[in-house]
Amino acid sequence: MLSDSIDAQNFNNKLRERYGIHVETLLPHFRIVFSDEQYEKQYGTHRIFSEGGIFLRGETGVRNAPKYGWLDGQWVIERLHPNNFQDVFEGAFTYEPLYAFKKGLPLNYDIMELVVKAALKIIPVDVPASVVPKTREQAQYNHNEKMSKESSDILNKLDGTAIQSALHDGGAVTVPNKVFNG
């Protein structure tokens, strides 16, 4: 772990030198952090439990919460973004994840470089404010709507085709030398 921490510090220095710092905040555009050490001030209704794990109540307000609660002991490459989330109180800019290294694998500079280069090509620098979701819930809703539309488009393309008929009739799955009586 100590060698990974030293690698992360070296990688962060390389990232700062290669991709620069933000003019306004003087923070590097990219960084590598350990998921278990990242916290952010989040507004919301938080569940309060007793020492024994018994639910006591819900409290609404700002709380210093784990940023990557779903990642356990992983290195994360982050990019500095304008803070467009109403439920995160970290200032005008926040770091958002780009990539998480698989748990237990050592940091790899080539992977880091690949992720950063890909991010610079596919993530627009100036995203109109009207496009950026204001809350995590809105971002999740937008994602679900997109997935629903894609599913609907695929089903519409299949409608009336031989594939759709085979799926309906049960003939889409065939296994040689097997007879299914249905």
C-alpha positions as CSV (number, residue, x, y, z in Angstrom):
1,M,0.0,0.0,0.0
2,L,2.9,2.4,0.8
3,S,4.4,1.8,-2.6
4,D,1.0,2.6,-4.2
5,S,0.8,5.8,-2.2
6,I,4.2,6.9,-3.4
7,D,3.2,5.9,-7.0
8,A,0.0,7.9,-6.6
9,Q,2.0,11.0,-5.4
10,N,4.3,10.6,-8.4
11,F,1.4,10.1,-10.8
12,N,-0.3,13.2,-9.4
13,N,2.9,15.2,-9.9
14,K,3.1,14.0,-13.5
15,L,-0.6,14.8,-14.1
16,R,-0.1,18.3,-12.7
17,E,3.0,18.9,-15.0
18,R,1.4,17.4,-18.1
19,Y,-2.2,18.6,-17.9
20,G,-1.8,21.7,-15.8
21,I,-3.8,23.4,-13.1
22,H,-7.1,25.3,-13.2
23,V,-6.4,29.0,-13.4
24,E,-9.1,30.0,-10.9
25,T,-8.7,27.3,-8.2
26,L,-5.0,26.4,-8.8
27,L,-6.1,22.7,-8.5
28,P,-4.8,20.1,-11.0
29,H,-7.2,19.2,-13.8
30,F,-6.7,15.5,-13.0
31,R,-5.7,13.5,-9.9
32,I,-5.5,10.0,-8.5
33,V,-7.0,9.4,-5.1
34,F,-7.8,6.4,-2.8
35,S,-11.6,5.8,-2.7
36,D,-11.7,5.2,1.1
37,E,-10.2,8.6,1.9
38,Q,-12.6,10.7,-0.1
39,Y,-15.5,12.6,1.5
40,E,-17.8,15.3,0.4
41,K,-20.4,17.6,2.0
42,Q,-23.8,16.2,0.7
43,Y,-27.2,17.7,1.4
44,G,-30.0,15.1,1.8
45,T,-31.9,13.0,4.2
46,H,-29.4,10.7,6.0
47,R,-30.2,7.6,8.0
48,I,-28.9,7.6,11.6
49,F,-28.2,4.3,13.2
50,S,-27.3,3.4,16.8
51,E,-24.0,1.6,17.8
52,G,-25.8,-1.7,17.4
53,G,-26.9,-0.9,13.9
54,I,-30.5,-0.1,14.8
55,F,-32.2,2.6,12.7
56,L,-33.0,5.6,14.9
57,R,-34.2,8.3,12.5
58,G,-33.6,10.3,9.3
59,E,-32.0,13.7,9.4
60,T,-32.1,16.2,6.6
61,G,-29.2,18.5,6.2
62,V,-25.5,18.7,5.1
63,R,-23.3,15.9,6.1
64,N,-19.7,14.9,5.4
65,A,-20.3,11.6,3.6
66,P,-18.1,9.1,1.9
67,K,-17.8,10.1,-1.7
68,Y,-17.2,6.6,-3.1
69,G,-19.3,4.4,-0.7
70,W,-19.7,1.8,-3.5
71,L,-15.9,1.5,-4.1
72,D,-13.9,-0.4,-1.4
73,G,-10.2,0.2,-1.3
74,Q,-9.7,1.3,-4.9
75,W,-7.6,4.0,-6.6
76,V,-9.7,6.5,-8.7
77,I,-8.8,8.8,-11.4
78,E,-10.7,12.1,-11.1
79,R,-11.2,15.1,-13.3
80,L,-12.0,18.7,-12.0
81,H,-15.5,19.9,-13.1
82,P,-17.7,22.8,-12.4
83,N,-20.0,21.9,-9.5
84,N,-23.4,21.7,-11.0
85,F,-24.9,19.5,-8.3
86,Q,-27.2,21.2,-5.9
87,D,-26.8,18.4,-3.3
88,V,-22.9,18.7,-3.1
89,F,-21.4,21.6,-1.2
90,E,-17.7,21.5,-2.2
91,G,-17.4,24.9,-3.8
92,A,-17.6,26.0,-7.4
93,F,-15.6,23.0,-8.6
94,T,-15.5,19.3,-7.7
95,Y,-13.6,16.3,-8.7
96,E,-15.7,13.6,-10.5
97,P,-14.5,10.0,-11.2
98,L,-13.3,8.9,-14.6
99,Y,-12.0,5.4,-13.8
100,A,-11.5,3.1,-10.8
101,F,-8.6,0.7,-10.8
102,K,-9.6,-2.9,-9.9
103,K,-9.2,-3.7,-6.2
104,G,-5.8,-5.2,-5.4
105,L,-4.2,-4.3,-8.7
106,P,-1.2,-1.9,-8.6
107,L,-1.5,1.6,-10.1
108,N,-0.5,1.7,-13.8
109,Y,0.7,4.9,-15.4
110,D,-0.1,3.7,-18.9
111,I,-3.8,3.0,-17.9
112,M,-3.9,6.4,-16.2
113,E,-2.6,8.1,-19.4
114,L,-5.1,6.3,-21.6
115,V,-8.0,7.3,-19.4
116,V,-7.0,10.9,-19.3
117,K,-6.4,11.1,-23.0
118,A,-9.8,9.5,-23.7
119,A,-11.5,12.0,-21.3
120,L,-9.9,14.9,-23.1
121,K,-11.3,13.7,-26.5
122,I,-14.8,12.7,-25.5
123,I,-15.8,15.1,-22.7
124,P,-16.6,18.5,-23.9
125,V,-14.9,21.4,-22.1
126,D,-17.8,23.8,-22.2
127,V,-21.1,22.0,-21.6
128,P,-24.1,24.2,-21.6
129,A,-25.6,24.6,-18.1
130,S,-29.0,23.6,-19.4
131,V,-27.6,20.1,-20.3
132,V,-25.9,19.4,-17.0
133,P,-28.2,17.8,-14.4
134,K,-28.5,19.7,-11.1
135,T,-28.8,16.7,-8.8
136,R,-27.7,13.1,-8.7
137,E,-31.4,12.1,-8.9
138,Q,-31.9,14.1,-12.0
139,A,-28.8,12.5,-13.6
140,Q,-30.1,9.0,-12.7
141,Y,-33.6,10.0,-14.1
142,N,-31.9,11.2,-17.4
143,H,-30.0,7.9,-17.6
144,N,-33.1,5.8,-17.0
145,E,-35.0,7.7,-19.6
146,K,-32.2,7.2,-22.1
147,M,-32.1,3.5,-21.4
148,S,-35.9,3.2,-21.7
149,K,-35.9,5.1,-25.1
150,E,-33.1,2.8,-26.4
151,S,-35.0,-0.3,-25.3
152,S,-38.1,1.0,-27.0
153,D,-36.2,1.8,-30.2
154,I,-34.8,-1.7,-30.3
155,L,-38.2,-3.3,-29.7
156,N,-39.8,-1.1,-32.5
157,K,-37.1,-2.2,-34.9
158,L,-37.8,-5.9,-34.0
159,D,-41.6,-5.5,-34.3
160,G,-42.9,-7.5,-37.3
161,T,-39.5,-9.1,-38.1
162,A,-38.7,-12.8,-38.2
163,I,-36.7,-12.4,-34.9
164,Q,-39.8,-10.9,-33.2
165,S,-42.0,-13.7,-34.5
166,A,-39.4,-16.4,-33.4
167,L,-39.2,-14.8,-29.9
168,H,-43.0,-14.8,-29.6
169,D,-43.4,-18.4,-30.9
170,G,-40.5,-19.8,-28.9
171,G,-38.5,-20.8,-31.9
172,A,-35.7,-18.3,-31.3
173,V,-33.8,-20.6,-29.1
174,T,-32.6,-23.7,-30.9
175,V,-30.2,-26.3,-29.7
176,P,-28.9,-28.9,-32.2
177,N,-30.0,-32.5,-31.4
178,K,-32.4,-31.3,-28.8
179,V,-36.2,-31.4,-29.0
180,F,-38.2,-29.2,-26.7
181,N,-41.8,-30.1,-26.2
182,G,-43.7,-27.1,-25.1
